[in-house]
Amino acid sequence: MSGTEDIEIADYDIVYYNGYGIDITIADDQESMTIEDTLLFPEWELKLAIEIHNPAEAGNLPLYISSEIQHNGETITATELQVLFGIVYTDGFYLDPALTEPVPDLTTWQLLPGDSWYKLEHLIFDAQERPELQDQSFTFQVVIYGTFVGEP
């Protein structure tokens, strides 16, 4: 089967943020975004909703969606975020922009051409775990993958 695995970060919404200076940039390929904050402090928090879209163009395929978090271009897990940076991290994929209806199963559900899903990124800085990082900047990337598996 020929077609394209074309996925894009179409938009984002800052659901909650209590910091002083954040910079969010969607990459030119629209498959990743960089988030940088200039000042971590106790209980710093960011809750971000990212719209992931599978364009309704000829040849686009239904896609399985996955993501990863990166720091300095290297994949990092939620556990590593907490141990290395004192960042408590939770995420999830949702069918609606209000983030109330989770995608039931990422292993069986596909994002169809013309449709969007939403990705929650929720980070909280625990200064007690890493007090030396207080008043420092923090940068991370969210990378979205769309993969075609099998016949549509």
Helices and strands as residue ranges (DSSP letters): E 8-17, E 22-26, E 32-37, E 45-53, E 64-71, E 74-76, H 78-85, E 87-94, E 116-125, G 131-133, E 138-147
